[in-house]
């Protein structure tokens, strides 16, 4: 006698089958990719060997592309351009075991981009391993290279792993450097935080370069209405690749626990009042002269908005009584431009 299948039992059964099918699809795709990368490496190695040992010229690649397309019309990837990448791939990685264990685990398009933009083989391998570990898309990989992730040794304290989705968290962590180098500024010894903000704004191009790729300036002392009171955000940016607002709070002194509460408030307000439905969660960045890692970690532990704490280094400070007596770079440039060279006979 058969028993009726309850909706819950059937739903669980269907879900388990779907999970199994998806797992098999992923494994099949990875296996196909691995075989394809190994094939490309073998083709590249054979072309390289023939050119090195038998003196074949570069025109042989054009001939091979034409013949392979004729014999395998349903297969893509045998263009002359791609065959040249196969040769470069084999030349860059002579160790077949390394190709099988690491480089065959990422798509061919990722490998091509690594060949295009990086010359150091160790750096390429580092990014390849990070791609495998983090599951980076090609665009995310390129962004990480642009940001110089391999060279960064950031000591910034964040709560991104707990407050952001994994893919967004990885990108956001690499968004924040530590320290930020503001050596293009010269401030008086008694400068206030507003002076720092104004100096950064007057050097906005240098400031944006130091922040990194993707930042777009929205405003300073940006007004935001919460309830019956208006507040001002020190600096508001939008990050074009992360697709989110970035709130920056500038502090001349060391980090204090209450800074995280204020930043949590601003991030919540921006999320509620400015963030579009398609935007990712707003990120807060507190930049201080110094910070105690333990204090910063405790301050962010129970905060539910994504916030990072990093330090900044300022340029040489001038005594207050000398400030304003020395010409600025802009004034010197104007004087040089207006100076007339003596005429020569």
N, C-alpha and C positions, 0 to 999 in steps of 0.2 A: 504494500500500500504506500503510495507516494505521499509525501508531506508538502504542503504549500510552502513556497519560498517567500519568506517575509521580505518586505522592501529593504529593511536595514541589512539583512544578510546578503541580499543580491547586490546592494550598493557597495558593501565591503568587498564582495567577490569581484565585482567589476573593477573597482579601484585597484585591487591587488594585481589583476591581469594587466591593467593599463600601466601600472608601475613597472611590471616585468617587461612589457613590450618596449617602454621607453628606455629602460636600462639596456635591453638588447640592441635597440637602435643606436644608442650612444656608443656601445662597445663595437658595433659593426662599423660605425662611422670612423671611430678611432683606428680600427684595424685597416680600413680602406686608406685612410690618410697615411698611416705608417708605411704601408706597401707603396703608396704613390711617392712619398718622399724618398724612400730607398731606391725606387726605380729611377727617379730624377737624378739622384746622386750617382748611381751606376752609369747612367747615360752621360752625365757630365764628366765622370772619371774616364770613360772610354774616349770621349772627344778630346779631353785634355791629353791623354796618353798618346793618341794618334798624332796630335799636333806637336807634341814634344819629341816623340820618338821617330816619326815618319815625315815630319815637316809639313804636315797638311796646313794649308792656309785658312784664313777666316771664311773664305767663300764656301768652304765645305759645309758650314752651318746652314747657309741659305739653301744649299742643295738637299741637305738632310731634311730640313723643314718641309720642303716641297714634296719629297718622296714619302715622308712619314704621314703627311696630311692626305696624300693620295691613297696610301695603303690602310690608313686608319681614319676614315672620314668622320666617324662618329665620336672620335676622341678629341678633346681640346687639350691645349697645353704644349703642342708641338710647333709653335711659331718660332721663327728665328730668334726673336727677342727672348723667349722663354728658354730656348736651348742655350743661349749665351748665359742666362742666369744659372742653368744647370752646371755649365762648365765653371762659372765663378763659385758656385756652391761647393763643387768637388775640390776646387783649388783652395778655398777657404778652410775646408774641413777634410783633410786627408784621412783622418781616422774614422773608418766605417763604423766601429763600435760606438763611438761618440754620437755619430749621426743616428744610429739605431736607438740608443738609450735616451737621448735628449731631443735632438732636432726633429726627429720623426714624430715627436709627440705634439708638435704645434703645426698649424696649417702652413702650406707652401707660401701663401701670401705673407704670413708673418716672417718667414725666413727671407723672403725677397726684400721686405722692408728693412730687416736687420742688416742685410748686405748693402742696401742703399745708403743707410744713414750712419752706420757705425763701422769704423776701421779696425778697432781693437778687438781681436777674437775673444779675449777673456770677457770683455764687456758684453759682446753679443751673447755669449753663453749665459752670463748672469741674467740678462733680460729674458732669454729663452726659458731659463729655469723659473723665473718669477712668473712668466706667462703660464707655464704649466701649473704652478702652485696656485695662482690667483684666478686663472681662467680669463685672462684679459682678451678682449676683442682687439682687432688690428688698430682701431682708432685709439683705444685706451693705451695700447703698447706705445704708439707714437707719442701720445701725450706724456707718458712717463719718461720717455727718452728726452723730449723737449724740456721737461722740468728738471732733467739731470738727476733722476732718482738714484742712479748708481753712485753718484758722488755725494749725495746728501747724507749727513750723519746728524739728523735733527734730534735735538733733545727736548723738543716741544712736548708739553703735557696735553693730552686730549682725552675726551670721553667718546670719540667717534665710533669705536667698535661697538659700544653699547647703545648708541643713539641713532645710528645710521645703518641702512642696509649694507651688506658686505661689500658690494662693488663700489658704492658711493663712499663707504668708509675708507677704503684703500686709496681712492683718489683724493679724498679730503685730507687724509693724513699727510700725503705728499704735497698738498697745497701749502702747508705751513712749514716754513724753515725756522731754524734757530741756530744762531741769532740772525736778525736782519741787520744789514750793514748800512747805516745812514751816514757814512763818512762824507757825503756830499753836503752835509749841513754843518754850519758853524753857529753855535748858540752861546749866549752869555751864560755865565756861571749861575746866575739867578733866574734863568729862564723858567717859564711856567708851561704847563701842558698845552695851553692855547698857542704859545709861541712855537712849540714843536709842531703842532698841527698846521699853523700858518706857514712854517718853513717847508714842510713837506708839500703843501699845496703849491708853493711858489717854485718847487722843483718837482712838479707832478710827473714829468717824463722820467726822471731818475727814480722817483718813488715807484712808478709802475714797473720799471725794469727790475727793480729790486724785489717787488712782490712776486713777479714771475709771469709766465704766459697765461693769457686768458682773462685778466682783470680789466673791467670797464668801470670807470669812475662815475658814480651816480651823484654824490653830493657830500658836502661837509656841513657839520651842525645841521644835519638833515632833520626838519621838524616832523614830529609824529604825534598825533592827538590820541591820547588814551583817556577815556572818560571825559572829565571836564578840564584836564590839564594837558598842556603841550610840553613835550620833551624834545631834546636835541641829540641826535646820534653823531658822535665825533666824525666818523667817516663811513660812508656807505658805498659799497661796490657791488657789481654783479659779475659773477664768473661765467664766461661764455661757454666753457666746456662742461663745467659741473652743472650749469643751468640752475644757479641758485644765487640769492643775495648773500653778501658777506659783510657783516657788521664788524668794524674795527674800533676798538677802544684804546686810546693812547694813554700811557702812564709813564711819567718821568722817573718814578721811584720803583721800589720793589713791589712784587705782587702781594696783595692783601686779600684775605678770604672774601670780603664783601664785594670784590670786583665781579666774582662769578654770579652773584645774585643780581647785580645790575645788568650784566650781560644777558643773563637768562630772561630778564624782563624785556630787553630790547629785541632779542631774537624772537620771543613769543609775539611781540607787537608787530614786527615785520612779517612774520608768518601769517598773522591774522589780517593785517591791513594792506600789505603790499604784494605778498606772494601770489602769483597766478596759479591756477589749477595745474598747469603743466610744469611748474617749477619744482625743483627738488627742495628739501628742507633748508632753511636759512642756517648759515654757519656763523658763529661768533669767534672773533680773534682778539685776545687781550695781549697787547704788546707792552712789556715792562722793561725797565732797566735791568732788573734781575728778578729771579724767582727761586723759591725753595721748592724743590720737586715734591716733597712730602706734603707741604701746605697746599700746593696746587692740586695734587691728586685728591686730597681730602675734600677740598672745596668743590671739585667737580663730581665727586663720587655719587651723589644723589641728585644731580642736576640732569633733567631729562631732555634738555636741548643740546645740540652738538656745539661744543665750545672747546677752543684750544688756547693754551697759554704759551707764549714765546717771548724771547728777549730781543732787545735791539741794542745796537752799538752806535753811539753818536760820534760825530767828528770832533775835532779839537775844540774845547770850550775856551772862549775869550773872557777875560775879566770884564765885569759890568762897566767899569769906567772907560774901557777901550771900545766897547760895542758902539758902533755908529761912527767912529772916527776913521775907520779903515774903509777904503772903497770896496764895493762888491765886485764880483767877476763881471757882472753886466756893465757896471760903470767903467771898469778898466777896458772892456771891449769897445765901448762907445768912444773912449778917449783915444784908443789906438786907431779906430776907424776915421776919426776926425783929424788925426795928426797928418800933416803934409810932409812928404819927403822932400829934401832939398833938390833943386834942379841940378842936373849935371850938364856940362858943356860937351 
